[in-house]
């Protein structure tokens, strides 16, 4: 830089000093804080593993917690992570440290198949399957984990399957993405048991379930809930027990002094709303 007098201003050596106000020291973020301590993944799909819970430098995926075979919810809903106490989670991490995943062969497999092996002549009773896996590995390996009751998980050999009386005569696309589906029900293709006309990708029906919530979850074709809901739960679709996502956005628009959620009449109006009529 040249001054008006013609003299050149020499740059000062960087001594670390600053003319501005002192900046607060930032704690270096530990890269392990974004890694789930159960499945050892940091880049897993949130639609698969759920929310990443973090506290006291402990990070665990929501769905990894629910399906860890040695974990029990001993706390209230607002304690720990969804009622799972932090000491219990640490104990579970130690327990599975030597259990290897049947898919990636890495340690830390916290999910155990609840299926039973076929009875053999040498057995007095049916033994349980011994396959263990990480939750996201199980999803990639076409295992099914249920989000109700005892939150059971099943490997690809023992998972529940759909059995329909008749097959579709004309191959129809998925009602959501309009992409082709399998010719018969399988892990990636689910069918409404009520109408047998709604053939859906697992990922598409899961996205709808997370958006619609329990109250508005139904077949996008025949609108059935009586058969559709329990069948999708049995096949491992996670259906959160809350209002639909578009309703939650409406609730957030209420200003100070307004109720946290609309009254019964307003809620009924949204319940009658059919978000998939244009598909």
C-alpha positions in Angstrom: 0.0 0.0 0.0 1.4 3.4 -1.0 0.8 6.6 1.2 0.1 10.1 -0.3 3.7 11.1 0.5 5.0 8.4 -1.8 6.3 6.2 1.0 5.3 2.6 1.0 3.6 1.2 4.1 5.2 -2.1 5.0 2.8 -4.8 6.4 3.1 -5.5 10.0 4.1 -8.9 11.2 1.2 -11.0 12.4 1.6 -11.1 16.1 -1.9 -12.5 16.8 -3.2 -9.2 18.1 -6.5 -7.8 16.9 -7.9 -4.2 16.8 -11.4 -5.5 17.4 -13.0 -6.8 20.5 -11.7 -10.1 21.8 -13.6 -13.0 20.2 -14.9 -15.8 22.5 -13.0 -19.0 22.2 -14.9 -21.6 20.3 -14.7 -25.2 21.5 -13.5 -27.5 18.8 -16.3 -29.7 17.7 -15.5 -33.3 18.3 -16.2 -35.2 15.1 -17.4 -38.1 17.2 -20.3 -36.0 18.4 -22.0 -36.6 15.0 -21.4 -40.3 15.1 -24.0 -42.6 16.6 -22.4 -44.6 19.4 -24.6 -47.6 18.5 -24.4 -47.9 14.7 -21.2 -45.9 14.3 -22.6 -43.9 11.5 -22.6 -40.1 10.9 -24.1 -40.0 7.4 -27.2 -42.2 7.8 -30.5 -41.2 6.3 -32.7 -39.4 9.0 -35.7 -41.0 7.4 -34.2 -44.4 8.3 -32.5 -43.8 11.6 -34.5 -40.9 13.0 -33.2 -37.9 14.9 -29.6 -37.8 16.2 -29.9 -37.3 20.0 -26.9 -35.5 21.6 -26.1 -34.8 25.2 -22.9 -34.8 27.2 -20.9 -35.8 24.1 -23.1 -38.8 23.7 -24.8 -39.2 20.3 -27.3 -41.9 19.5 -29.9 -42.2 16.7 -33.5 -42.4 17.8 -34.3 -45.6 16.0 -31.1 -47.2 17.1 -32.2 -46.6 20.7 -35.7 -48.1 20.2 -34.4 -51.3 18.7 -31.3 -51.9 20.9 -32.0 -55.4 22.3 -30.6 -54.7 25.8 -32.2 -51.3 26.4 -35.4 -50.6 28.4 -37.1 -47.2 28.9 -36.8 -46.8 32.6 -37.3 -43.0 32.7 -40.0 -40.5 32.0 -40.5 -39.2 28.4 -38.5 -36.1 29.2 -35.6 -38.0 30.9 -32.5 -38.9 28.9 -33.4 -39.7 25.3 -37.1 -40.6 24.9 -37.0 -42.1 28.4 -33.8 -44.1 27.8 -31.5 -43.0 30.6 -27.9 -42.1 29.7 -26.2 -44.6 32.1 -28.4 -47.4 30.6 -27.3 -46.3 27.1 -23.6 -46.3 28.1 -24.1 -49.8 29.5 -25.7 -51.0 26.3 -22.8 -49.5 24.3 -20.4 -51.6 26.4 -22.6 -54.7 26.1 -22.6 -54.7 22.2 -18.9 -53.7 21.9 -18.0 -57.3 21.0 -21.1 -58.2 19.0 -20.4 -58.1 15.2 -22.9 -57.1 12.6 -23.9 -59.9 10.2 -23.8 -57.5 7.3 -20.8 -55.1 7.8 -19.0 -57.5 10.2 -18.1 -54.5 12.5 -18.6 -54.5 16.3 -21.4 -52.7 18.0 -24.4 -54.6 16.6 -27.2 -53.8 19.0 -30.2 -55.2 17.1 -31.1 -58.9 17.5 -33.5 -60.8 15.3 -36.5 -62.0 17.2 -37.3 -64.8 14.7 -37.3 -68.4 15.6 -35.5 -71.2 13.9 -37.4 -74.2 12.6 -37.8 -77.0 15.0 -35.2 -79.8 14.6 -35.4 -83.4 15.8 -32.6 -82.7 18.3 -34.2 -79.7 19.8 -36.8 -79.7 22.6 -38.0 -76.3 21.6 -37.6 -73.7 18.8 -34.5 -71.6 19.2 -34.3 -67.9 18.4 -32.3 -66.6 15.5 -28.9 -65.3 16.7 -28.3 -62.8 13.9 -27.3 -59.3 15.2 -26.9 -56.1 13.1 -26.7 -52.3 13.3 -30.0 -50.7 12.7 -29.1 -49.0 9.3 -27.3 -52.1 8.2 -30.4 -54.1 8.8 -32.4 -51.7 6.7 -29.9 -52.0 3.9 -30.0 -55.8 4.3 -33.9 -55.8 4.0 -34.5 -56.5 7.7 -37.7 -55.2 9.3 -38.0 -53.4 12.6 -41.5 -52.7 14.0 -42.4 -49.5 15.8 -45.1 -50.8 18.1 -45.6 -53.1 21.0 -42.2 -54.7 21.9 -40.4 -53.0 19.0 -39.3 -56.3 17.5 -36.7 -56.6 14.7 -36.4 -59.5 12.2 -33.6 -60.4 9.8 -34.2 -60.8 6.1 -34.9 -64.5 6.6 -37.5 -64.2 9.4 -39.1 -60.9 8.5 -42.9 -60.7 8.1 -44.1 -60.8 4.5 -47.2 -60.0 2.6 -49.3 -62.7 1.0 -52.1 -61.6 -1.3 -54.7 -63.9 -2.8 -54.4 -62.4 -6.3 -51.7 -60.6 -8.2 -52.1 -57.4 -10.1 -53.2 -58.1 -13.7 -51.7 -54.9 -15.0 -48.5 -53.7 -13.5 -49.2 -50.3 -11.9 -46.6 -47.7 -10.8 -46.2 -46.5 -7.3 -49.1 -44.1 -6.5 -46.6 -41.5 -5.0 -43.6 -41.3 -7.3 -45.2 -43.0 -10.3 -42.1 -45.1 -10.8 -42.4 -48.9 -11.5 -42.8 -51.3 -8.6 -42.1 -55.0 -8.2 -44.5 -57.5 -9.9 -45.2 -59.0 -6.5 -45.0 -57.8 -2.9 -41.5 -57.7 -1.5 -39.4 -55.7 0.9 -39.4 -52.6 -1.3 -43.0 -52.9 -2.6 -45.9 -52.9 -0.2 -49.6 -53.3 -1.1 -52.8 -52.1 0.6 -54.5 -55.3 1.9 -58.0 -53.6 1.7 -58.1 -52.7 -2.0 -55.0 -54.5 -3.4 -54.8 -51.7 -5.9 -52.4 -49.4 -4.1 -48.8 -50.7 -4.8 -46.3 -48.5 -3.1 -42.6 -48.2 -2.6 -41.5 -48.7 1.1 -39.6 -45.4 1.0 -42.6 -43.6 -0.4 -45.1 -44.9 2.2 -42.6 -44.2 4.9 -42.3 -40.6 3.8 -46.1 -40.3 3.8 -46.3 -41.8 7.3 -43.8 -39.3 8.7 -45.6 -36.5 7.1 -49.2 -37.5 7.9 -48.8 -38.8 11.4 -51.0 -41.5 13.0 -54.3 -39.6 12.7 -54.3 -39.1 9.0 -52.4 -42.2 7.8 -54.5 -44.2 5.4 -54.4 -45.9 2.0 -53.9 -43.2 -0.7 -56.2 -45.1 -3.0 -59.2 -46.5 -1.1 -58.7 -44.4 2.1 -58.9 -47.5 4.3 -57.3 -47.4 7.8 -58.8 -50.5 9.5 -56.6 -52.9 7.5 -54.0 -50.6 6.0 -52.7 -49.2 9.3 -51.9 -52.4 11.2 -50.5 -54.0 8.1 -48.0 -51.2 7.5 -47.0 -51.3 11.2 -46.5 -55.1 10.9 -44.2 -54.5 7.9 -42.0 -52.0 9.7 -43.4 -48.6 8.7 -42.8 -46.0 11.4 -46.0 -44.0 12.0 -45.4 -41.2 14.6 -48.3 -40.6 17.0 -48.7 -36.9 16.3 -50.5 -34.5 14.1 -49.6 -34.2 10.4 -46.6 -32.0 9.5 -48.8 -29.5 7.6 -51.0 -29.2 10.8 -47.9 -28.5 12.9 -47.0 -25.6 10.5 -50.5 -24.2 11.1 -50.1 -24.4 14.8 -46.8 -22.4 14.7 -48.7 -19.5 13.0 -50.7 -18.8 16.2 -49.3 -15.7 17.8 -49.0 -14.8 21.5 -52.1 -15.3 23.5 -53.4 -17.9 21.1 -53.9 -21.6 22.0 -51.0 -23.9 21.2 -53.2 -25.8 18.8 -56.6 -25.2 17.1 -59.8 -26.4 18.8 -61.7 -29.5 17.9 -63.6 -27.9 15.0 -60.5 -26.6 13.3 -58.7 -30.0 13.8 -61.7 -31.8 12.3 -61.5 -29.5 9.2 -57.9 -30.6 8.6 -58.8 -34.2 9.3 -61.3 -34.1 6.5 -58.5 -32.7 4.2 -57.4 -35.3 1.6 -53.8 -34.4 0.7 -53.4 -37.2 -1.9 -56.5 -36.7 -4.1 -54.4 -35.3 -7.0 -52.3 -38.4 -7.3 
